[in-house]
Amino acid sequence: MKLKYILGILLLSITFNQINAQDSSKVLQSVASTYVLDQYYKLNLKVFQADSTPEDVDNIFELFTNDFTYVHPQYGGVYTREDLYNGYMRNQKNGGYDGSVVDIQVENKIVGLNAIAVSKRFIKKEDGKIVAGEAQMALFEFKKGKIFRIYEYW
């Protein structure tokens, strides 16, 4: 009879340790995804400046998986990694990154399993004044520690 109780307690102990290990893994994954997201916005802010370089763009793309896609229905739909890279480089070459974006304010993050929903706004320099742009929503999906897909909902 005592053996049944001891085995029961041992089984419960093993089960709770497994649950804790899984929870720890999810927490670490969430922390890693949040770090990658923060780097994405930091590196984009650097690219948006007038003195940014092609290497700055390359640094952003190091955060993406090889099969990354960017989805922005308002601006034409689905873009491959290569499409988006070429767009960044074209904007940089044409002077589209002129320093008018002075910050990217992330107002809220909802962290889920391999995904983060973000509410953010661009802080811009307009007519000599600093103004906050409209709130925008994006969903980031992650795979193996990198950004797999971005959906823009603005």
N, C-alpha and C positions, 0 to 999 in steps of 0.2 A: 504494500500500500504506500509506504514512504517512497519507494522507488518511482511510483507513478507521479507523485507530487514533485519529486526532484526532476524527473524527466519533463514534466509540464512546465516547471519554472525555467529549466534550461532551454526548452523550446521557445517560450515567450521571450527570454533574454536574447536568443539568436534572432528572433523575428524583429524585436525592437532595434537591435544593432543594424540589421539590414535596412530598416526604414530610415534610421538616422543616416546611414551611409548614402542612401538614395537622396535624402533631403540635402545633405552636404553637397552632393554632386550637382543638384539643381541650383543651389546657391552659388557655387563656383561658376557654373555655366552662365548664370544671370550676371554675375560680376564681370566675367570676361566679355559678354555681349555688350554690357553697358560701357565698358572701357573702349571697345572697338567703335561703338556709336559716338562716344565723346571724341575720339581721335578723328573720326570721319568729319564731324562738324569743325573741329579745330583746323584740320588740314584744308577743308573747303574755304574757311575764312582766310587762310593764307593765300590760296589760289585766287580769291576774289580781289586781291590787292594788285595795284598797277605794276609792282615790281616782281610779281610771281614768275616762276620759271617752269619749263616743261618737267623738271625733276619734281616740282611741287605737285603737279598733276599725277606723275607716276606714283608718288607717295600715297595718294588717295587710292589708286587702283591696286596697291599692295593689300588693301583691306578687303578686296573682293575675291570671291571664288572665280575660277576659270569660266564657269557656266553662269555667271552673274547676269541678271536682267534688271532693267530699270523700266518701271511701268508708270506712265504719266498720261492718262487719257486726254487731259486738257491740251497737252502738247504733242499729240500724235501717236500715243499708244505705247507699244513695247519697243524697247531699245536693247540691243545686245551690249555686252561689255565693250566691244569694238566700236559700235555706234556712239556710245556715250563718251568713250575716250576721244574719238575724233571730234565730237562736239566740244568737249573741253578745250582741246588743242586749237580748234578753229576760233573759239571765243577768245582764247588767250592771244592768238596771233592777230586777231582783228581789233584788239583793244577793248573787248567786252568786259574784261576784268579791270576796272578802273579805280578801285578803292572806295566806291560809293557804299558798299556794304561794310559797316564798321564792326558789326557783331552779329552773332546768331544766338538769339535768346531761346533756350529750351525751357518751356514753361511747365511741361508735364511729360512724364514717361510712365507707361504701363508696361511692365516687364512680364512676358509670358514665356512659355516653353519655346525656345529658339526664335523668339520674336519680341520686338519692342515697338509699341505704338507711341508716337511722339507728337506733341503739340509744340510748335515753335514759330518764331517770327524773325524776320530779318530786321536788323536795326541799320538804318541807312542815313547817309548824309544827303540831304536834299535842300537846295537853295540856302546853303550855309547853316542849316539846322539839322539836328539829329532827331530822326523820327522813327517810330516803331511801325513796321509794316503790319499787314493783316495776319491774324493767326492762321497757320497752315498745319495740316495733319499729314503724317507719313507713317508708313508701316515698314519696319525693317525685319527681314527674315534672315536667320543665320544658319550656317552649316559648317561644321568643323572649325569653329572659331572665327569664321569670316562672314562678311555680308554676302548673302546669296541672292537676295532680291530686295528692291526698294519699290514700294507703291506710294506714289504721291497722290493725295486726295485734295488738291487745290487747283 
